[in-house]
Amino acid sequence: MSAPLLEVNGLTKRFGGVAAVSGVSFALQPGRIVGLIGPNGAGKTTLVNLVTGVHRASAGSIRFMGEDVSGQRPFESARRGLSRTFQIVQPFPQMTVLENVAAGAMFAAQAASRAEAFEQARAHLEFVGLGPLAGRPAASLTLPSRKRLELAKSLAMRPRLLLLDEVNAGLNSAEIVEAIALIRAIAARGITVMLIEHLMKVVFSLCEELLVLHHGELIASGEPQAVANDPRVIEAYLGTQYARRMAAA
């Protein structure tokens, strides 16, 4: 087995007296699609914010490609190849679609010139299916197109690891099918993907491994079917009484 791309050890984040993430440890192998799931408020987005430097951990460590990055800031995370999308999509509204993506290529991936940044941006827009909309203001895009723009912006940062925060939220069934195909295409480029997701259809279609958070703690990890049958996971999602009935059955 190759060395882990990302290693998280004993990661904890407290907000006042509340531990949003508590003692979480896991390792991501390169080239995999891993799902990060759990009920609302489980600490999933907080964990992603810790990994990408948005929040500073109260305890624990983060290693990326063998380097301790526990104290990194978000721009340092992006330049290392650790990119992410946001659940609430907020492009630069007055800039064009192309300019939004070029900004990522220039400031995170550090393109050699403005011309190179725009060339890379056009390629990423074609990849996600937004090539014909390159000249439009980002504010004019529909929600599905904004989601694709968010992916293109992240790809412009040349990620080794891409963290996707509910990229399918608000999409209809046909749009979700298209999004699944796009995520597969991203992974086929050799990019490791970890996605926060509530839709089990997406999780079981894409993920080779699952991590389950509940009340900020990692309660299960492993192959999707084994995790789905774990009594702790069933209890976290469906309640204690349902878990007991399942166990009795």
C-alpha positions as a Markdown table, in Angstrom:
| # | Residue | x | y | z |
|---|---|---|---|---|
| 1 | Met | 0.0 | 0.0 | 0.0 |
| 2 | Ser | 1.3 | 3.5 | -0.9 |
| 3 | Ala | 1.9 | 6.2 | 1.7 |
| 4 | Pro | -1.3 | 8.1 | 2.7 |
| 5 | Leu | -2.0 | 11.3 | 0.9 |
| 6 | Leu | -3.7 | 12.8 | 4.0 |
| 7 | Glu | -3.3 | 11.7 | 7.6 |
| 8 | Val | -5.4 | 13.2 | 10.4 |
| 9 | Asn | -4.5 | 12.3 | 13.9 |
| 10 | Gly | -6.5 | 13.1 | 17.0 |
| 11 | Leu | -8.0 | 16.2 | 15.4 |
| 12 | Thr | -10.2 | 18.3 | 17.8 |
| 13 | Lys | -11.9 | 21.6 | 17.4 |
| 14 | Arg | -13.6 | 23.4 | 20.3 |
| 15 | Phe | -15.8 | 26.4 | 20.0 |
| 16 | Gly | -16.0 | 27.6 | 23.5 |
| 17 | Gly | -17.1 | 24.6 | 25.6 |
| 18 | Val | -18.5 | 22.7 | 22.5 |
| 19 | Ala | -16.3 | 20.1 | 20.7 |
| 20 | Ala | -17.4 | 20.3 | 17.1 |
| 21 | Val | -14.8 | 17.7 | 16.1 |
| 22 | Ser | -13.4 | 15.4 | 18.8 |
| 23 | Gly | -10.3 | 13.2 | 18.5 |
| 24 | Val | -10.8 | 12.3 | 14.8 |
| 25 | Ser | -8.1 | 10.1 | 13.1 |
| 26 | Phe | -8.1 | 8.6 | 9.6 |
| 27 | Ala | -5.9 | 8.3 | 6.5 |
| 28 | Leu | -6.7 | 8.8 | 2.9 |
| 29 | Gln | -4.9 | 6.7 | 0.2 |
| 30 | Pro | -4.2 | 8.4 | -3.1 |
| 31 | Gly | -6.5 | 7.8 | -6.0 |
| 32 | Arg | -9.7 | 6.9 | -4.0 |
| 33 | Ile | -13.1 | 8.4 | -3.7 |
| 34 | Val | -14.1 | 8.6 | 0.0 |
| 35 | Gly | -17.4 | 9.7 | 1.4 |
| 36 | Leu | -17.7 | 11.7 | 4.6 |
| 37 | Ile | -21.2 | 11.2 | 5.9 |
| 38 | Gly | -23.2 | 11.8 | 9.1 |
| 39 | Pro | -26.3 | 13.5 | 10.4 |
| 40 | Asn | -26.7 | 17.3 | 10.3 |
| 41 | Gly | -24.4 | 18.9 | 12.8 |
| 42 | Ala | -22.1 | 16.0 | 13.0 |
| 43 | Gly | -19.0 | 18.1 | 12.3 |
| 44 | Lys | -18.4 | 17.3 | 8.6 |
| 45 | Thr | -17.9 | 20.8 | 7.3 |
| 46 | Thr | -15.9 | 21.8 | 10.4 |
| 47 | Leu | -13.5 | 18.8 | 9.7 |
| 48 | Val | -13.0 | 20.0 | 6.1 |
| 49 | Asn | -12.4 | 23.6 | 7.4 |
| 50 | Leu | -9.7 | 22.2 | 9.7 |
| 51 | Val | -8.0 | 20.2 | 6.9 |
| 52 | Thr | -8.0 | 23.3 | 4.6 |
| 53 | Gly | -6.8 | 25.8 | 7.2 |
| 54 | Val | -10.1 | 27.8 | 7.6 |
| 55 | His | -10.1 | 26.8 | 11.3 |
| 56 | Arg | -7.1 | 26.2 | 13.5 |
| 57 | Ala | -7.3 | 22.9 | 15.4 |
| 58 | Ser | -7.6 | 22.9 | 19.2 |
| 59 | Ala | -5.6 | 19.6 | 19.2 |
| 60 | Gly | -4.3 | 17.0 | 16.9 |
| 61 | Ser | -2.3 | 17.0 | 13.7 |
| 62 | Ile | -2.7 | 17.0 | 9.9 |
| 63 | Arg | -0.2 | 15.7 | 7.4 |
| 64 | Phe | -0.5 | 16.1 | 3.7 |
| 65 | Met | 1.9 | 14.3 | 1.3 |
| 66 | Gly | 4.1 | 13.6 | 4.3 |
| 67 | Glu | 4.3 | 17.2 | 5.5 |
| 68 | Asp | 2.8 | 18.5 | 8.7 |
| 69 | Val | 0.4 | 21.2 | 7.6 |
| 70 | Ser | -1.5 | 21.6 | 10.9 |
| 71 | Gly | -0.9 | 25.4 | 11.0 |
| 72 | Gln | -1.5 | 26.2 | 7.4 |
| 73 | Arg | -3.7 | 29.0 | 6.1 |
| 74 | Pro | -6.3 | 28.5 | 3.3 |
| 75 | Phe | -4.1 | 30.0 | 0.6 |
| 76 | Glu | -1.2 | 27.7 | 1.6 |
| 77 | Ser | -3.6 | 24.7 | 1.5 |
| 78 | Ala | -4.7 | 25.6 | -2.0 |
| 79 | Arg | -1.1 | 26.0 | -3.2 |
| 80 | Arg | -0.2 | 22.6 | -1.8 |
| 81 | Gly | -2.8 | 21.0 | -3.9 |
| 82 | Leu | -5.5 | 20.7 | -1.2 |
| 83 | Ser | -8.6 | 22.2 | -2.8 |
| 84 | Arg | -12.2 | 22.3 | -1.8 |
| 85 | Thr | -15.7 | 23.5 | -2.8 |
| 86 | Phe | -18.2 | 25.2 | -0.6 |
| 87 | Gln | -21.8 | 24.1 | 0.2 |
| 88 | Ile | -23.1 | 27.6 | -0.4 |
| 89 | Val | -21.8 | 28.5 | -3.8 |
| 90 | Gln | -20.5 | 32.1 | -4.0 |
| 91 | Pro | -18.7 | 33.0 | -7.2 |
| 92 | Phe | -17.4 | 36.6 | -7.8 |
| 93 | Pro | -20.7 | 37.8 | -9.2 |
| 94 | Gln | -19.5 | 40.8 | -11.3 |
| 95 | Met | -16.7 | 38.8 | -12.9 |
| 96 | Thr | -17.2 | 36.5 | -15.9 |
| 97 | Val | -17.3 | 32.8 | -15.6 |
| 98 | Leu | -13.9 | 32.6 | -17.2 |
| 99 | Glu | -12.4 | 35.3 | -14.9 |
| 100 | Asn | -13.7 | 33.3 | -11.8 |
| 101 | Val | -11.8 | 30.2 | -12.9 |
| 102 | Ala | -8.7 | 32.2 | -14.1 |
| 103 | Ala | -8.4 | 33.7 | -10.6 |
| 104 | Gly | -7.9 | 30.2 | -9.1 |
| 105 | Ala | -5.3 | 29.3 | -11.7 |
| 106 | Met | -3.4 | 32.6 | -11.1 |
| 107 | Phe | -3.5 | 32.9 | -7.3 |
| 108 | Ala | -3.6 | 29.3 | -6.1 |
| 109 | Ala | -2.0 | 27.3 | -8.9 |
| 110 | Gln | 0.3 | 30.3 | -9.6 |
| 111 | Ala | 0.1 | 30.3 | -13.4 |
| 112 | Ala | 3.2 | 31.8 | -15.0 |
| 113 | Ser | 1.2 | 34.6 | -16.7 |
| 114 | Arg | -2.3 | 36.1 | -17.1 |
| 115 | Ala | -2.5 | 34.5 | -20.5 |
| 116 | Glu | -1.7 | 31.1 | -19.2 |
| 117 | Ala | -4.2 | 31.4 | -16.4 |
| 118 | Phe | -7.0 | 32.2 | -18.9 |
| 119 | Glu | -5.9 | 29.3 | -21.1 |
| 120 | Gln | -6.1 | 26.9 | -18.2 |
| 121 | Ala | -9.4 | 28.4 | -17.2 |
| 122 | Arg | -10.9 | 27.7 | -20.6 |
| 123 | Ala | -9.8 | 24.1 | -20.5 |
| 124 | His | -11.4 | 23.6 | -17.1 |
| 125 | Leu | -14.6 | 25.2 | -18.2 |
| 126 | Glu | -14.8 | 22.9 | -21.3 |
| 127 | Phe | -14.1 | 19.9 | -19.0 |
| 128 | Val | -17.1 | 20.7 | -16.7 |
| 129 | Gly | -19.4 | 21.7 | -19.6 |
| 130 | Leu | -19.4 | 25.5 | -19.2 |
| 131 | Gly | -17.3 | 26.4 | -22.2 |
| 132 | Pro | -20.1 | 28.2 | -24.0 |
| 133 | Leu | -20.9 | 30.3 | -20.9 |
| 134 | Ala | -17.3 | 31.5 | -20.4 |
| 135 | Gly | -18.1 | 35.2 | -21.2 |
| 136 | Arg | -21.2 | 35.5 | -19.0 |
| 137 | Pro | -21.3 | 37.2 | -15.6 |
| 138 | Ala | -21.1 | 34.5 | -12.9 |
| 139 | Ala | -24.2 | 36.1 | -11.3 |
| 140 | Ser | -26.3 | 35.0 | -14.3 |
| 141 | Leu | -25.7 | 31.3 | -13.9 |
| 142 | Thr | -28.3 | 28.8 | -12.7 |
| 143 | Leu | -27.6 | 26.8 | -9.6 |
| 144 | Pro | -26.5 | 23.7 | -11.5 |
| 145 | Ser | -24.1 | 25.8 | -13.5 |
| 146 | Arg | -22.8 | 27.5 | -10.4 |
| 147 | Lys | -22.0 | 24.1 | -9.0 |
| 148 | Arg | -20.0 | 23.3 | -12.1 |
| 149 | Leu | -18.3 | 26.6 | -11.9 |
| 150 | Glu | -17.3 | 25.8 | -8.3 |
| 151 | Leu | -15.8 | 22.6 | -9.6 |
| 152 | Ala | -13.9 | 24.3 | -12.4 |
| 153 | Lys | -12.5 | 26.9 | -9.9 |
| 154 | Ser | -11.3 | 24.1 | -7.7 |
| 155 | Leu | -9.7 | 22.2 | -10.6 |
| 156 | Ala | -7.9 | 25.4 | -11.6 |
| 157 | Met | -5.9 | 25.1 | -8.4 |
| 158 | Arg | -4.4 | 21.8 | -9.6 |
| 159 | Pro | -5.5 | 19.7 | -6.6 |
| 160 | Arg | -4.0 | 16.4 | -5.5 |
| 161 | Leu | -7.0 | 16.1 | -3.1 |
| 162 | Leu | -10.4 | 17.7 | -3.8 |
| 163 | Leu | -12.8 | 18.1 | -0.9 |
| 164 | Leu | -16.4 | 18.4 | -2.1 |
| 165 | Asp | -19.0 | 19.9 | 0.3 |
| 166 | Glu | -22.5 | 18.8 | -0.8 |
| 167 | Val | -22.0 | 19.5 | -4.5 |
| 168 | Asn | -25.4 | 17.8 | -5.2 |
| 169 | Ala | -27.5 | 19.9 | -2.8 |
| 170 | Gly | -30.4 | 21.5 | -4.6 |
| 171 | Leu | -30.0 | 19.5 | -7.8 |
| 172 | Asn | -32.7 | 17.4 | -9.4 |
| 173 | Ser | -32.3 | 13.7 | -10.3 |
| 174 | Ala | -31.0 | 14.3 | -13.8 |
| 175 | Glu | -28.6 | 16.9 | -12.6 |
| 176 | Ile | -27.3 | 14.5 | -9.9 |
| 177 | Val | -26.7 | 11.8 | -12.5 |
| 178 | Glu | -24.6 | 14.3 | -14.5 |
| 179 | Ala | -22.7 | 15.4 | -11.4 |
| 180 | Ile | -21.9 | 11.8 | -10.5 |
| 181 | Ala | -20.4 | 11.3 | -14.0 |
| 182 | Leu | -18.4 | 14.5 | -13.6 |
| 183 | Ile | -17.0 | 13.5 | -10.2 |
| 184 | Arg | -15.9 | 10.1 | -11.7 |
| 185 | Ala | -14.2 | 12.0 | -14.6 |
| 186 | Ile | -12.3 | 14.1 | -12.0 |
| 187 | Ala | -11.2 | 11.0 | -10.1 |
| 188 | Ala | -10.1 | 9.4 | -13.4 |
| 189 | Arg | -7.6 | 12.3 | -13.7 |
| 190 | Gly | -5.8 | 10.9 | -10.7 |
| 191 | Ile | -7.3 | 13.4 | -8.2 |
| 192 | Thr | -8.2 | 11.9 | -4.8 |
| 193 | Val | -11.8 | 13.0 | -3.8 |
| 194 | Met | -13.4 | 13.2 | -0.4 |
| 195 | Leu | -17.1 | 14.3 | -0.6 |
| 196 | Ile | -19.5 | 15.3 | 2.1 |
| 197 | Glu | -22.8 | 13.9 | 1.0 |
| 198 | His | -26.3 | 13.2 | 2.4 |
| 199 | Leu | -27.7 | 11.4 | -0.7 |
| 200 | Met | -27.0 | 7.7 | -0.2 |
| 201 | Lys | -27.6 | 7.1 | -4.0 |
| 202 | Val | -24.5 | 9.3 | -4.6 |
| 203 | Val | -22.5 | 7.7 | -1.8 |
| 204 | Phe | -23.1 | 4.2 | -3.0 |
| 205 | Ser | -22.6 | 5.1 | -6.6 |
| 206 | Leu | -19.2 | 6.7 | -6.1 |
| 207 | Cys | -17.5 | 5.9 | -2.9 |
| 208 | Glu | -14.9 | 3.1 | -2.3 |
| 209 | Glu | -14.7 | 4.0 | 1.4 |
| 210 | Leu | -16.9 | 5.8 | 4.0 |
| 211 | Leu | -16.1 | 7.9 | 7.1 |
| 212 | Val | -19.0 | 8.5 | 9.5 |
| 213 | Leu | -19.1 | 11.4 | 11.9 |
| 214 | His | -21.6 | 11.7 | 14.7 |
| 215 | His | -21.4 | 14.4 | 17.4 |
| 216 | Gly | -18.0 | 15.3 | 16.1 |
| 217 | Glu | -16.6 | 11.8 | 16.6 |
| 218 | Leu | -15.6 | 9.2 | 13.9 |
| 219 | Ile | -17.9 | 6.3 | 14.7 |
| 220 | Ala | -17.3 | 4.1 | 11.7 |
| 221 | Ser | -15.1 | 3.7 | 8.6 |
| 222 | Gly | -14.6 | 1.2 | 5.9 |
| 223 | Glu | -16.3 | -0.2 | 2.8 |
| 224 | Pro | -19.8 | 1.3 | 2.1 |
| 225 | Gln | -21.9 | -1.8 | 2.7 |
| 226 | Ala | -20.1 | -2.7 | 5.9 |
| 227 | Val | -20.5 | 0.8 | 7.2 |
| 228 | Ala | -24.2 | 0.9 | 6.2 |
| 229 | Asn | -24.8 | -2.3 | 8.3 |
| 230 | Asp | -22.9 | -1.0 | 11.4 |
| 231 | Pro | -25.4 | -0.6 | 14.3 |
| 232 | Arg | -23.7 | 2.6 | 15.4 |
| 233 | Val | -24.4 | 4.2 | 12.0 |
| 234 | Ile | -28.0 | 2.9 | 11.9 |
| 235 | Glu | -28.5 | 4.4 | 15.4 |
| 236 | Ala | -26.9 | 7.7 | 14.5 |
| 237 | Tyr | -29.2 | 8.1 | 11.4 |
| 238 | Leu | -32.4 | 6.4 | 12.5 |
| 239 | Gly | -32.4 | 6.4 | 16.3 |
| 240 | Thr | -31.8 | 4.0 | 19.1 |
| 241 | Gln | -35.2 | 2.2 | 18.9 |
| 242 | Tyr | -34.8 | 1.5 | 15.2 |
| 243 | Ala | -31.3 | 0.2 | 15.8 |
| 244 | Arg | -32.6 | -2.2 | 18.5 |
| 245 | Arg | -35.4 | -3.5 | 16.2 |
| 246 | Met | -32.8 | -4.1 | 13.4 |
| 247 | Ala | -30.6 | -6.0 | 15.8 |
| 248 | Ala | -33.5 | -8.1 | 17.0 |
| 249 | Ala | -34.5 | -8.9 | 13.5 |
